[in-house]
Amino acid sequence: MRVFLTGASGFIGSRILTELLAAGHQVTGLARSESSAQALNRAGADVHRGTLDDPDTLAAGAERADAVIHTAFDHDFHRFVENCEKDRRVIHALGQALKGSDRPLIITSGTGIGDDGAMAIAQEHQFKAGNHNPRVATEIEGNALFAEGVNVQVVRLPQVHDTRRQGLITLYIQHAIEKGVVACIGEGDNRWSAAHVSDVAALYRRVLEDGERGKRYHAVAEEGVPLRQIAEIVARKLSLPLIALPPSEAEAHFGWFAIFAGLNLRASSAWTRQQLGWHPTGPGLLEDLEHMDYAQLESSR
């Protein structure tokens, strides 16, 4: 299958690229720079030049593909709402290019969108258009395209990790270094779901090959790792004090990150595993945090 992959040179996309090529698929990767284009060529992919800021530049890549996997996202969280809207526009452009065919459009969302506000754990079948998370714009657009006949499928991500990056936790660690202290809101009882990047890449391939129209899949290996345990490892590795903040002080301490720091982001992947035979085997989040090289991070203190 010829796959158009956005985010192909990114943290997750580069692993998906490797996974797809190893399975015999042909991949055309989106490149926004010459260095990204060269990296894709070296990896064995074709290159399509374009940018998320001009969604029409992505349409030709989608038109020539048998399937599209969209993982690119602008991770400037200071502009999170604007970047979620940008993602909606990109998905719309990709969907228009695929309209009238059965070619799959696999888009990327977050497991938090599977929390309907009443359940203790996010699940694949749950979706609430009024979800407070701005990333809901991704799935609202996906639903609209699906209603127009586009073969939309969704992969929802938890904290995706290895020993270099850990999703929102990377930002949490950087914040701790800047502040000189590791903080939890209250006792840090909130939990975040997680998965190793290699398992996440394997799930995207399974969705590509065996996914169903309109379905949502959770790339979750661990349903909920307590933030307190994450914070304890980070504090020990950075030799920083660990403190408990009352909720009233969270915004003053964390700034924009406060909207994430206190969230419960538990999520199940039971249905995904049953449907696709996906069985994560990679290291756990705490194991990767234990084995991460903090020296480079500490040098910025």
N, C-alpha and C positions, 0 to 999 in steps of 0.2 A: 504494500500500500504506500502511496506517496503522501506524506504527511507534511503540512505546513505548521511549523512550531514557532510560536512567539515566545520570547524569553529564552531562546535556545542557548544563549551563552551565560545565563544566570545561574544562581545557586541550584535551584530545582530543575530548571529547563535543561541545563547541561547534562544532568544525570538522566533525565528523560531521553535526551538525544542518544546517549550511549545505550540505554535500554532498547530503544527502538531499532537502532542500527544493528545491535546484536541479534535482534529477532528477525532481521531480514527486511525491515521496512526501509524505504527511501525517505530522506528527510530534507526539507528545505527550511532553513532557519532564518528568522527575522534578525537583521543586523542594523543597528542604528549608527555604527561607527566602523571605520576601517579595521581597527583592532579586533572588533567582534567578528567582522567578516573573515578575517584571517584565521581566527580561532575556530570558526565553524568549518572552514575549508580543511584545516588540519585534522579536525575530528571526523571528517568524511561526509559532511553535509554540503548541500548546495546553499546558496545565499540569496535572500531576497532583501533588498534595501528598503527601509521604511521607518516610520516613527509613530509612536502612540499619539503624538500631538497632531498628526494628520492621518486620521483613520483611513481615508481613501487610499493612502499608499499601501495599505495592507490588503486591499481588495484583490489585486492581481495575484498575490500569493495564494489567497484562498480559492480563487477561481480555477487555478491550475492543479489544485490538490484533490486527493480522494478523501481527505479528512483534515480537520484543523484542530490543533490543541493550543489553547490560549492560556499561557501562564505569565506573560509579561504584565507587570504592574509597577507604577511609580510609587516607590516606598518612602516618599517624603511624607512622614506622618504629621508634620506641621500643616500640611495641605491635604489631609486625609479625605475630607468631604469632596474637595475639588477633584482629587485623583480617583475617587470612586465614580464620580460623574464622567471623568475621562474614560474609565474602563467601560462604562455603559455605552458610550459612543463608539468605542472600538468594537465591542461585541455586536452592536447594531450593524456596523459596516461589514464585519465578517459574516454575519447572518444573511445580510442582503446578497452577498456574493454566492451563498450556498442555497438560497431560496429556489425551490422548484426541483431540488434533487434530494436524495436520501443520504447525502454525504454528512457524516457526523461533525458537529461543532461541540468540542469538549471545552467548557469554560471552567474557570477556577474561582472558588468562593472560600468562605471561612466556615468552620464548624459552628461558630456562634450564630449563624443564620438558621441553624436547625433548632434553636432554642425558642419555643413559642411563648416564653414568659411564665408558663405554668408547670413545665416539666423540670425535673431535677437534672436531666441529662439530655443533651441535644441528640436528635435522631434524624435519620435520612429523610423520612417521610414528612417531617415537620417543616413548614414554611409559613411565615407570617409577614405579609407585605409591610406591616407597620413596625417591623423590628427596628429598635433604636440604633442599631449598628449601620453606619452609612454604606457598608459593603453590600447591604441588601439590594442596592441599585443594580448590582451585577445580575442577581437572580430575577429581579423584576423584568429586566430587559430579556433575559433568557426565556422567561415565561411568555413574554410578548412574541418573541420569535417562534417559540414552539407552537403558539396559537396560530401562527401564519404558515405552519407546516415544516419549519426547519427542524432537523434532527438534533436538538439540543440535549446535551448531557452535562452534568455538573460534578466536579470533584471538589469537595470541601476539605480544606486543609486545617490541621491543628498547628502546634508549634513544631516546625520541621527542623531537624537537627542533625549535626554530626559534631566533630570536635572543633569545628571552626565557627559554625553559626547555629543559632537556636531560635530563629523567629523573633518574637517579641522579647525573648529573654536576652538576646544580644543587646537590645536597646536598654533593658533593665540593668545589665552589667555595666554598660557604658555610663548610665546615669549614676550608678553607685560609685564608680571611679571619680566622676566629676564632683559628687557630693562628699566623698570621703566616708560614706556610711551606707550600709545595706539596710533597706527598710521594707517592712511588711505593713499592710494595713490591718490593724488588729493583730490577731495571732497568726495571720497568714493561712487561714483555713481554706481559702478559695483554691480551686484546683484547675489546672490547665491540661488538656489532652495533648498528646505528642506522638510523633512518629519519626523514625530515622529516614533520612533523605533517600536512601536506596530502596526502602520499602514503598515510599511514596511514588518514586519513579516506576516501580513495578506495577503499582495500581493503575497509573495512567495507561500503561500498555494494555492491561487487562480490560479497562474500560473501552479503549480503542477497539480491541478485538472482539469483545463480548458484551459491551454495554448496551443498554436498551434506551430507546427514545424517551426523553422526558424524565429520566431517572436521576437521582442524586446519590452520590457515593461518598462515604467518609473515609479519608485516609488516616485512620486512627489506630495506632498500635497500643497506646496506653490511654485509658479513659480519663484519668485525672490524677496528675501529679501535684501534691500539695505545694503551694508557693513557699510555705515555710521550709520545706526540705530543699527546694531550689535555693532559697536565700541562705540557708546554713552552709551549703557548699560554696556558694559565691563568696560569702563573708570569710570563710576559712581560707579559700584559695587566694583571696586578695588581702588577707590580714586586715580586714576592716570590721568595725563593730556592727552588730546586728541589732536593730531597734524595731519596736512595735509602735506604729503611728495610730492615733485615733482617726477615724474617718474624716473628722472635721479639718485635719491638717494635711490630708492627702494631696489636695490640689496645690497647696503652697509648697510642698516638698517635691512632688513629681511633675508639676506643670501639666503639659498636654498629655503626659503618659498616665496621669491619674485615672483617665477613663478606662484604661486597660488594667491597671495595677490591682484593682479590687474585684475584677470580674471573675465569676465562675465560668470557666470554659470547658466544662466536662462534656464529653461526646462519646457516643457508642458507634461502633462499626460492625455490630453483630449482623445486620442485614447485608451489608456490603460483603462481608466474608462469606456468608452463606450463598449469596448470588454469584460471586465471581471466584470463589475458591482462593481468596487472597489470604495469606497467612504471614504476617510480618515476622521477620527473623533478625532484624538489625538490633544494635545495642539500644538500651533504654536511654531516656533523657538524662537521668542522674548519672549514669555511667559515662556518657559523653561529657557532661560537665566536670566530672572527676578527672577525666583524661585530657581536657582542653589545655592548651598552652596559654597561660595567662600573662606570660612575660611581655608580649608585645602590647597587650592592653595596659599593663601596669606602667610601661615606659611613658605612657601619655599622661600620667598623673602629675 
